Amino acid sequence: MDDLEDDKTVYSSSVREKTREWLRGTVQPMLNRNGFMLVVGTRKHFDDVYAHMIKDPTFEVRNDPAISQMPESYTFDMKMDSDGRDIIENVVVKGPSKVLWPQERPIEYLLKEKQAVGGLLFAREFMNQVQSDDAAAFKWEWLDKAKQMGQHLSFGEIPPVEQLQVVQGWDLALITDSKKAEDQDGDYTVGTTWGKDQDGNRYLLSMVRFRGVSPNELQRRVVEEYERFKQYITCVMIEKNAFGQLHLLELQKKTDLPLKQHLTTAGAKSSPWTGVPALAALFENGKIVLPYREQETKDVVDVLCQELYGLGKEKHDDTAMSLWIAETAMRDASFQYAVSFGDGVEYDMFGNLVGAEESSLGSYSQQAQQKHMTGLWSNFDWYEEH
């Protein structure tokens, strides 16, 4: 079999999965006993079918890049054409080199091709090296570290940390018909529950991902996800596109969720403080924990990591955008303060006694908040509890 993958088959995770299922479920069972399957192709994506063959111990893999040894250095001799443009006349190579097909594609030819198509495309099409990690906003090493830190956690579990702030962020999809969403490989609606401890570490507490549901069902799921973490959540932020605005208005009318709207702009996405670069910096600095214990959790986290790593190249970025919206909500909600009454008694913004051993970690439920806020307000002579 030749060229199982192309630009279209690797464009989204669902299409890539269909290719793998076709190979495993349709082609491989057709092999006779002692038969073998020969597959030839060019890598197109870090999660393409060839990547899974490389990991599969039942496959023997041979990787033949166009250039197996780069020369020590090379330069281009330039000349000016009739229009005054500089063009390459000759390639000067210094030092030994090795190429796969010297008769047809010598080193000089390949170096000119690299100059013409660019380093990333040359690496993929000629060297069988998919997207360079250096070009990714989120390095695979950072994402792996985040998963390793969360290998003892699953979705729905609250980590044993102090003063956990929790928010939710929603990126909403437009298509409401399930068959149409599948046929068009439409966007997903994604809701992220995001926590931060007192040391600034972030925890992915939950992530739901679905598409092709009615407006009423979508709103029901937003409420359902809020109810799971109700006692912790301070803010539910929803993307304010035209579709999101309608849901926001309906939810404001029908519920008492702590809703806040979010408008995505190109400037906000690229802001070093609030945008995607700030989120990438948290991963780089080991401040994010992704749960990775149970298979159901792993499946969703793997989709998130693929979208983060391939951001700007993957067809879908819904989990990445939902995570970013949640982080934006967290930064908006992170204004903190403490109140001192001058007699050594100091309370933080949660009503907890600062520095006291008996200070509650707080679940931020109504009952716990009332207990600590009563202690705070009772320091005022004019306050009377009712």
Secondary structure, DSSP 4 states (H G I P E B T S, - for coil): -B----TTTTSSHHHHHHHHHHIIIIIGGGPPTT-----B-----TTSHHHHHHH-TTS------SEEE--SEEEEEEEE-TTS-EEEEEEEEES--EES-TTTS-HHHHHHHHHHH-HHHHHHHTT---S-GGG-SS-HHHHHHHHHHTTT--TTPPPS-SS-EEEEEEE--S---HHHHHHTTPPPEEEEEEEE-TT--EEEEEEEEE-S--HHHHHHHHHHHHHHTTTTEEEEEEE-SHHHHHHHHHHHHH----EEEE---HHHHH-TTTSHHHHHHHHHTT-EE---SSHHHHHHHHHHHHHHHTTTTSS--HHHHHHHHHHHHHHHT----EEE-SSS-EEETTSPBTT-TT-------HHHHHHHHHHHHTTSTT----
